[in-house]
Amino acid sequence: MKNVRNQVQIIGRLGRDVELKTTQGDKKLANMNVAVNRYYTNAIGQKVENTDWFRVVAWGKMAENMANILHKGDEVMIQGRLATRSYEDKNKILQYVTEIVAEQFLFITSPKQVVAS
């Protein structure tokens, strides 16, 4: 396969406010969790809703922009790539984390903007 890209796009709601940090090298890092609902019909014909949670990180100016614009409950589209990293936990056990590294985002709506009918 030619030109295969590691690309992912999700639309969901932030589970909490964006957490903005500054690394030791003075780079900005944003962490957030995005909930994406999916629906299916089970074996007895009932509609079932499940929520998948995705960890998202962003760097630099995008991280700062996300922290300034996005808040808990906001609906957002994230486009980026999947990345897996590892670290040792406090018990010296190697842990693996898969996350979306954001390359673009689009603020869609805030729960405050939704008007009940």
Residue pairs with C-beta under 8 A, 6 or more apart in sequence:
5 81
6 81
6 82
7 79
7 80
7 81
8 79
8 80
8 81
8 82
8 100
9 77
9 78
9 79
10 34
10 36
10 54
10 77
10 78
10 100
11 36
11 75
11 76
11 77
11 78
11 108
12 34
12 35
12 36
12 37
12 54
12 75
12 76
12 78
13 34
13 35
13 73
13 74
13 75
13 76
13 111
14 32
14 33
14 34
14 35
14 70
14 71
14 72
14 73
14 74
14 76
15 32
15 33
15 34
15 35
15 53
15 72
16 32
16 33
16 72
17 70
17 71
17 72
18 30
18 31
18 32
18 66
18 67
18 70
18 71
19 30
19 31
19 32
19 67
20 28
20 29
20 30
20 63
20 64
20 67
21 28
21 29
21 30
21 31
22 28
22 29
23 29
27 59
27 60
28 59
28 60
28 61
28 63
28 64
29 57
29 58
29 59
29 63
30 57
30 58
30 59
30 62
30 63
30 64
30 66
30 67
30 102
31 55
31 56
31 57
32 55
32 56
32 57
32 58
32 66
32 70
33 53
33 54
33 55
33 56
34 53
34 54
34 56
34 76
34 78
34 100
35 51
35 52
35 53
36 51
36 52
36 53
36 54
37 49
37 50
37 51
38 49
38 50
38 51
38 52
39 47
39 48
39 49
39 50
40 47
40 48
40 50
41 47
41 48
42 48
54 78
54 99
54 100
55 97
55 98
55 99
55 100
56 78
56 80
56 99
56 100
56 101
56 102
57 99
57 100
57 101
57 102
58 66
58 101
58 102
58 105
59 101
62 102
62 103
62 105
66 102
66 105
69 107
70 76
70 105
70 107
71 110
73 110
73 111
74 107
74 108
74 109
74 110
74 111
75 107
75 108
75 109
75 110
76 105
76 106
76 107
76 108
77 105
77 106
77 108
78 100
78 102
78 104
78 105
79 102
79 103
79 104
79 105
80 100
80 101
80 102
80 103
80 104
81 100
81 101
81 103
82 98
82 99
82 100
82 101
83 98
83 99
83 100
83 101
84 96
84 97
84 98
84 99
85 96
85 97
85 99
86 94
86 95
86 96
86 97
87 94
87 95
87 97
88 94
88 95
89 95
